[in-house]
C-alpha cells in the first residue's frame, strides 16, 4: 500500500491518541491504584503531552474499563500487589473522545474516537497464554449456517466480561463503548459524524472487535427526523495480533461501512500470532523500522513492537536511493520514552518518561509514600 505524507500524518494522529493510553496507565503493581488511569478526563491530554503543538482538539467523554473471567497473564490485567486494592480484576483500558468545534473545523466533521490501551509485553502472552478459538456468535450472530465465526477466547473475554462487584465495570467494555457511542450519535445527529477506533497490540484487537460489532449490529446509524444514515467507521490497528478464524474475516469483510487498516512493522512478530487457525483481517500497511538510521539494531523484539517505534516508522519514508528519511517532523526523542532504542549519538536518555520521584510523595511528617492517583472529586 502506497502512503502519502498527509496520510501518514493522519495515521500518526490516531496512533498518538492510542499512545495516550500507555502514558496515562498505572503499570506499577506496588501501587494501590495499579491498573487505573493516573489522570482525570479533563487532564489526560495535557498531562500526557498530547496537546502541545497539536492542532487537533478533543474532549474525553468517557473512560472504558475491562475485566476478565479467565486467569489472564499480568500483561492483560495488571493487578496491584496491595491487599487493600479495590480493583483487583478491573483495569482502565481506554477512553471515548469527541472532536471540539475547533477540532471539527480542521477535520471537516465531528470525529468520535474510541482509543484502546494495549499491552507492554506481547512476547509474554505469545509464550504463556493459550489462544483457543471459541464461537463468536454472542457478538456476531450467525445468519448463515456455513459461516460461524470463531474468535480467540482471551480477546472475547476482555471485550465482553463484566464484574457486578466493581464500581468501574458493572457492564462490559463492549456495553460501555456502545452506550457512549449511542449517546454521542444522538447529541450530534444533525452533524457530519465519523467514528474512529484506534489501538495498539491488544488495543488493536479491541478496536477491530468493537468496530465490527458496531457495524454488524447496525449501531452506527443516526436518525434525524425522517432521515437515517450510516456513520462511516475506521479502524487504525497498530501491531495487532490475529483475532479470529477465516469465518470471522468473512463477516468483517462483508461490512461495507467499515474500513480497517492494520499497520505492521516488518520485524515485529506480534501481528503473526497466534500462528495456527487464525487469519488476518483488514488491509495491511507495512513499515520497516530496520531501515531507520536513527535506531539501534536490537535482538530485543519488544523494540519492534513498541507503539512509539511504529509512529517513528510512520514518520519516515524511503527516498529514491532507498534510504530512510524522516518526512514528518516527529520528535525522535519519543522513541526512547520507554525504550533504549535510539542511537547514543542523539544524546537522548533511555526510558526517560516516568512520574516525578516514581510516584513517591512526601507527607507532612517527612516520610514518603507511593500515592499517585486522581482524587475522588476529579471528573471520573
N, C-alpha and C positions, 0 to 999 in steps of 0.2 A: 504494500500500500504506500503510495507516494503522499507525503505530507508537506504542506506549505508552512512557512514561518508563522503566518497568522493562525493556522490550525494548531500548530504546536503550542503556541502561546495560549490558545483556548483550552487545550488539554491540560496544560500546566496549571491553569487557573483552577480547574476542578481537582487536580491532584493535590494542590496546596490546601484545598478545603478538606480533603481526606487527611492530610498531614496534621492538621489542627487536632484531629482525634488522637494522634500519638502524643503530641506535645502537651495536651491537656490531661492526659490519663495518669493516674497514680499507680505505677507499677511496683512500688515498694511494699513488699509483703510484711515488713516490720511496722508499717503504718496501720493504725486503726481503721483508716479510710482506704486501704488498698482496694483497687478495683473501681474507684469512683473518679469523677472529674474534679480537677483542682479548682475550677473556676465556674462562676455563675454564667447564665446565658448572656447577660448584658456585658460581661467582661471577657468572655473566652477569646474573641477575635483580637482584642487589644493585648491581652496578656500573653498570647502565643506569637505575637509579632506579625499577624496576618494583615493588619490594616495598613502598616506603613508602606508608602509608595505603591499601594494597591488601589486602583480606581473603582474596583467592583465592591459594592457595599450590600451587605445582607444583615438581616436581623434574625437571630436564633429564636425560634418559637417553641421548640420542644426538645427535651433530651430523651434519648432512647436507652432503655435498659434491657438486659437479657439475662437469662438464667439457663440452666441445662439440667435435665433429669439424669443424663448419663454422667458417669465419672470421667470427665474430660481432663486432659493434661492442663497444667497451670498456664500454658501459653494461650489457652482458650478462655478460661475463667480464672482470674487472679484472685487468690484467697488470702486474706490477712492472717498472719500468724498469731494475732491477738485473740484471746478468748473473749474479749469484750466486743469484738466486731459484730455489727448488726447486719451486714450484707455478705454473708459467707458465700452464698451461691449466686449473688447478683453482681453484675458488672455494668458500668456505663459503657455503651457500645457505639454511640453516635449521636447525631442531632439532626433536626429539621430546621432549615433556614429559608427565608424568603427575601428576594431582592427588594431593597428600598426603592423609593421613587428615583433616587439618583442612580442606583444600580440598574433599574429598569430602563432608564434613558440611554445608558450605554449598551445594554444587551438587546434592546428593542422589544422586550417582553418582560412579563413578571415571572421570573425564574424561581422555581421552588427546588431547593436542593436537599437531598437526603444523603448525608455523609456518614459512612460506617467506618469505625475503627478496625484495624487489622490486628495481626499478631507479630511479635518481635522475633520469635524463634520458629520459623517454618520447618526447620530440619528436625526439631524435636518432635513435632507431630508426624512428620514423614516417617520417622523411625518407630515411634511409640504408640501411635494411635491407629486403631483398627478402623478401616473405612468400609464396612459392609454397606452395600446398596439396599435400600428399602423402598417400598412403594411410596410414591409421592402423591397419591390420589387425594389425600386430605387437603393438599394445597392446590393441586391441579386435577380436578375431577375428570374422569375418563368419559369421553363421548364416542370413542372408537375403541372397541374391544381389542383391536390389533395394536393399539398404541397405549401402553401402560408405562408411564414414566417411573423410573427408579432414581432416587437421589441419595447421596451419602447420608447415613443416619446422623452423623455428627452435625452436618450442616442443618438438616431439618430440625434437630433438637434445639440448637441455638435459636433458630428462627421462630419456632412455634411453642416453646416451653414457657410456662408462667409459674409464679410462686405466690400462692394465696397469702402466705405469711409475710411477704416482703412489701414494704410501703412503696417500692420502686417499680416492681413488675408484677402486679396482680393480674395484668394482662400480658400477653406475649409481645415480643418485639414486633411481630407481624401485625398484631392488633393496634399497637401504639402508633406505628407508622401509618397504617391505613386510616385510623381515626383522625390523625392530624392532617393528613392529605385531604380527606373528605371535608374537614372544616375549612382549610385554606382554599380549596377549589370553590367552595360556596362563597367565601369572602371576596374572591377575585373572579367571580363568574362572568363579569361583564368586561373583562380584560383579556388580552392575548397572554396565555399562560403556557409555560413549559415545565416539565418535571425532569430533573437530572439526578441520577443516582451516581455516587462516586465512592470508591473504596479500594483498599489495597489488601492483598492476601485474603484473609478471612473476610475483610470488608468488601472485597470484590465479589466473593461468593454471596454475601448477604445482599449486596446491591443487585446482582443478577436475579436472585430468587425473588426479592421484593418487587422489582420492576416487572418481571414476567408474571408474577402473581397478580399484580395490579391490573395489567393489560388483559390477562386471561379472564379475570373476573369482571372486566369492563368497568372497573372502578376509577378509570381515568376520564370519566365523562362529566362534562359541565352542562347543566341545564339552566339556560337563561331565557325565561319566557317560554315560547314555543320551540326555541332552538336548542338542539342537543349537539354537542361537538366533542370529539375525542381529542384529548390533550396529548401531544407527542411526548414520548418518554425516551430518554437517552441514558445509557449506562457507560461510565468510564471505569473499567476494572483493571487495576494495575497489579501485575504479578499474581493473577488469580489462579488458584489451583482448579482442577477439574471438579465439576459439581455433580453430574449425573450421567446416565447412560444415553444411548443413541435415541431412544424414545423421548427422553427429556429434551434433547436437542431438536427433535422434530416439532415438538409442541412450541418451543421458543421460536424456532424459525418461521412458524406459521403466524406469529403475532405481528401484524403489519404496522402497528403504531409503535413498535419497539425497535430501537437501534442499540446494539451492544458492541462496544469497541473494547477488545482486550489488548492492553499494552503489555508486551512481553520483551524482557531483556534476554538476549540470546544466551548468556552464561547462567541465567537463573534457572534452577531445576524445579522450583516450586510449581510453575504452570504446567508441568508434565506429570504431576502427582494428583491423585492416585494413578497407578500405572495400568491396572487391568480393569476392563469392563466399563471404563469411563470414556467420555468423548468431549471434545472442545466445543464451546458454544460461542456464537457471535463472530464478528470479523476481527482478525488479528492484525495488530500493528507492531512490527518488530523494531526494536532499537538494539544497539550493541555497545555497551559501555566499555568493552575491551578495547575499543578504538579510541577512547578518550585519552588524550595526552596529559590530563590533569590527575588521573587516578593511578594509584599503585597497583601493580599486579598482585593478586592475592589468592591463596588457596582457601580462604575463608568464604564459603559460598554465601554467607549472610551479607557480605559486601555487594553481592549482585542482586539480592532480593530487596534490600532496603529501599523505602519509597523515595528518600532524598536522592539516592543513586538513580532511580528511574527518572526523576524530574531533571536531574543533571543531563541524563541521556537525551531527554526530550528537548532540552535547550540547545543541543548541538546537532550538527549535520556533517556529512562527509562532503568535502569540496571536490572539485574536478580531479584533483590529484589523489583522492581517496583518503585525505587527512581529516581528522575530526576538528571541527571548528564551532565554537560557541556562536550561534547566530541570534540568540536571545540573551539579553544581559541579566542572567540569573546568577546571583552571588555564589561563587564556588565554595565559600566558607560553609554553606549549608550542608555540603557533602559530609563534613566532619561533625555535624551536630550530634550524632550518636555513634560515629564510627571513627576509625583511624584509616581512612581510605584515600585522603588527598596526599599528593606527593609532598614531602617535607620542604621542598624548595618554596612552597607557597606560604610557609610560616603560620599555619593555622593549627591551633591545639586540637588534639583528638578528643572526641566525646565531650565537646565543650558545653553543651547545653545541660544545665542542671539547676535545681532550685537553690536559692541562697542558703548556704550552710546545709545543703541537702535536706532542707525542711526542718532543721532543728531551730527551735525558737527559745530565746532566753526569757525566763519568768522573772517576776519581781524579786524573788529571793536569790537570784543569781544562778540558779540551776537551769539546765537545758532539757528540752523535751521535744520529741518529734510530734509536731502538731501543725500540719498544713491542710486546711480544708475550708471550703466556703462555709460561711456561717449560716445558721438556721434562718436568718432574716433575708439572706440572699434570694434572688429570684430563681428558685429551682423549678 
